[in-house]
Amino acid sequence: MALEPSKLRDSSLEELDQEEKDLREQIWKLQLQRSTGQVADPHKTRAARKDLARVLTVRRERELSARKGRRG
């Protein structure tokens, strides 16, 4: 299931960090399964990478807004 950006934006920084960690681990496991020929659903890797990109995007948005807030 794809992560909703609106739900991610409501999450705390700690929750985003944990989600990033979980997704990176999931991607690693899926890549390992693919290399050993045990993949049940090859589309899960792509979905996990997209979810990771969503998490990283929300973290970057927060970083930029905090930086902008300090300047002005």
C-alpha positions as CSV (number, residue, x, y, z in Angstrom):
1,M,0.0,0.0,0.0
2,A,1.4,3.4,-1.0
3,L,2.1,5.9,1.7
4,E,-0.1,9.1,1.5
5,P,2.0,12.3,1.4
6,S,-0.7,14.1,3.6
7,K,-0.2,11.4,6.3
8,L,3.5,11.7,6.1
9,R,3.4,15.5,6.5
10,D,1.4,15.0,9.7
11,S,4.1,12.6,11.1
12,S,6.8,13.6,13.5
13,L,10.4,13.6,12.5
14,E,11.1,10.5,14.6
15,E,8.2,8.7,12.8
16,L,9.7,9.7,9.4
17,D,13.1,8.5,10.5
18,Q,11.7,5.1,11.5
19,E,9.7,4.8,8.3
20,E,12.8,5.6,6.3
21,K,14.7,2.9,8.2
22,D,12.0,0.3,7.7
23,L,11.7,1.0,4.0
24,R,15.4,0.8,3.4
25,E,15.5,-2.5,5.2
26,Q,12.5,-3.7,3.1
27,I,14.1,-2.7,-0.1
28,W,17.3,-4.5,0.9
29,K,15.4,-7.7,1.7
30,L,13.5,-7.5,-1.6
31,Q,16.7,-7.0,-3.6
32,L,18.2,-10.0,-1.8
33,Q,15.2,-12.1,-2.6
34,R,15.4,-11.1,-6.2
35,S,19.1,-12.0,-6.5
36,T,18.4,-15.5,-5.1
37,G,15.3,-16.0,-7.3
38,Q,12.8,-16.0,-4.5
39,V,10.7,-12.9,-5.5
40,A,7.0,-13.5,-5.0
41,D,6.0,-10.0,-6.3
42,P,8.7,-8.1,-8.2
43,H,6.6,-4.9,-8.1
44,K,7.0,-4.5,-4.4
45,T,10.5,-3.3,-4.8
46,R,9.4,-0.4,-7.0
47,A,6.6,0.5,-4.6
48,A,8.9,0.5,-1.7
49,R,11.4,2.8,-3.5
50,K,8.6,5.2,-4.3
51,D,7.4,5.2,-0.7
52,L,11.0,5.9,0.4
53,A,11.2,8.8,-2.1
54,R,7.9,10.2,-0.6
55,V,9.4,10.0,2.9
56,L,12.6,11.7,1.8
57,T,10.7,14.4,0.0
58,V,8.7,15.3,3.1
59,R,11.8,15.4,5.2
60,R,13.5,17.7,2.7
61,E,10.4,20.0,2.6
62,R,10.6,20.4,6.4
63,E,14.3,21.1,6.2
64,L,13.8,23.8,3.6
65,S,10.9,25.4,5.5
66,A,12.9,25.4,8.7
67,R,15.9,27.0,6.9
68,K,13.6,29.6,5.3
69,G,12.1,30.4,8.7
70,R,15.5,31.0,10.2
71,R,16.4,33.5,7.4
72,G,13.4,35.6,7.4
